[in-house]
């Protein structure tokens, strides 16, 4: 781009002007030029303190002022073409030239050189009638210099380049890894001769933290009043202060324009996950945060989350249980303050007790609504964790980022252990290892837990395994002979006495009655430190697939068939890497299982795991967190019979820092970092709870 047009020609000769280039002080550094048509310029000769010549200049009455005091050695006059060594002093000296330069409260105390270009005197008074010179002084600091030009009623032209913007270009505080809004530096040519601008470069302690986004200065020649701009962006690579020095080469006496760029990095925990020990926040059977009463059909129950979660969280992960239903129906869970969406979070039938993990955005008041569509029921909710709001915080600690596994794996299947069901009041451990560098950074597993072939009704409870004492909450409920699955995000702890996997992250799963247990891992949450993690962005629950009406997929899914569902652009964009969903199988014609995995990812085939295990004729939901491929698609596989299915999206996971890509092709090149298939060995051991 060309520089801005000139604002008019330079003043005609004779010229009176002062140019100043300060470097090395810091906040007062810069290029400044003064001439009477734009500024206040006062010239004094044979002053009361003895100086032969004094020039005082200011941009206005309060900012950007500079002054220069000048006296030759006593008894001599300056001669054009001569150079003079200078010192700073409070009065003229016998044998050396005095040159004092001050600006914005700072003075240059040191030695220098004055090169006189023109010196015409009035013999009667000893005052100048014309004077021109360049000066250069080394000041008290090692790198502090002052250079510039003096003109007084002179016919000689000069070059000057101003940058009146503050010397320190402050980008302020920015989240680590994210590029902030651009800032600009404006440069103006104000000399009588054109100024030529050369290269712009960044140096100093952290030049890589900044980028020159645009530059209309370099390679251009600016005449009086013309302006050019350099625009910069900043990206803080880590917590703390980062700065760099801009140098723009130009051909005035100062030789360059410099500016200090600085940015302060902080950790933003927006979208990170804070796992909590499961604890009950709702139970209509005993009056926990609600009246002791069933929730009737058509009734909406408001649940206020604990104050610390409401203040810090954008989204909660809760396990919701329906108990003792008097008729079939479903529960829709959604934020307060919005119209009730057409989604189902949990489906139930008469007499049924069951649970589903629900990820739900909080309303502005930190509450959610639970709407019952069918027969009256008791509702129970256990809080398992929350995703953080946009907060500036946590320089040493944040919530976890999500790392989905491209190939989900089975950690536990007690049917294959050869020792029978897990006995009542016992628990098993599920362990996964990625090696010594990653293991300590993992805080939680995202798992699908299944109870299968239990001898009677009961429940499973998943937790970190701390103290070997299961929490007084349930992850899923089962009945005799059934196969029941539920998704859970479970805090981990290093496994003790686990053979070659001792110290690896692990969880525990307890059963209160004899049952086989299956644990499939689909992802992990870190401590916020692993690269390329994903963060969560909640949405009001939105249905994107309902095969009963041809939405998302045209018809019911047959046996051994695979559907591909594409997430609408209104929900997912180029930065989306995974989805948090609720998938519901609707009345399959045979008992079956459904598996969900990303579409179009090279090398990713259907995993040997299941997300739902519905019986014939049932309506079974389960939370599913799945990666998406390029184009934000994912597959749904049905093993047997024919089934309709529903998909409700509750949020998206995006790569952090956000890449801000242009166009969909970038997505596949910057997919989420896959930690790889963990090492897992069966711990064929039952632990007494």
Secondary structure by P-SEA (a helix, b strand, c coil): ccccccccccccccccbbbbbbccccccbbbbbbccccbbbbbbccccccccbbbbbccccccbbbbbbbbccccccccccbbbbbbbcccccccbbbbbbbcccccccccbbbbbcbbbbccccccccbbbbccccccccccbbbbbbbbccccccbbbbbbccccccccccccccccccccbbbbbbcccbbbbbccccccccccccccccccccccccccccbbbbcccccccccccbbbbbbbbbbcccccbbbbbbbbbbbbbcccbbbbcccccccccccccccccccccccbbbbbbccccccccccbbbbbbbbccccccbbbbbbbccccccccccccccccccbbbbbbbbbccccbbbbbbcccbbbbbbbbcbbbbcccccccccccbbbbbbcbbbbcccccccccccccccbbbbbbbbccccccccccccbbbbbbccccccccccccccccccccccccccccccbbbbbbbbccccccccccccccccbbbbbbccbbbbbbbbccccccccccbbbbbbbccccccccccccccccccccccbbbbbbbccccccccccccbbbbbbccccccbbbbbbbcccccccccccccccccccbbbbbbbbbbbcccbbbbbbbccccccbbbbbcbbbbccccccccccccccccccccccccccccccccccc
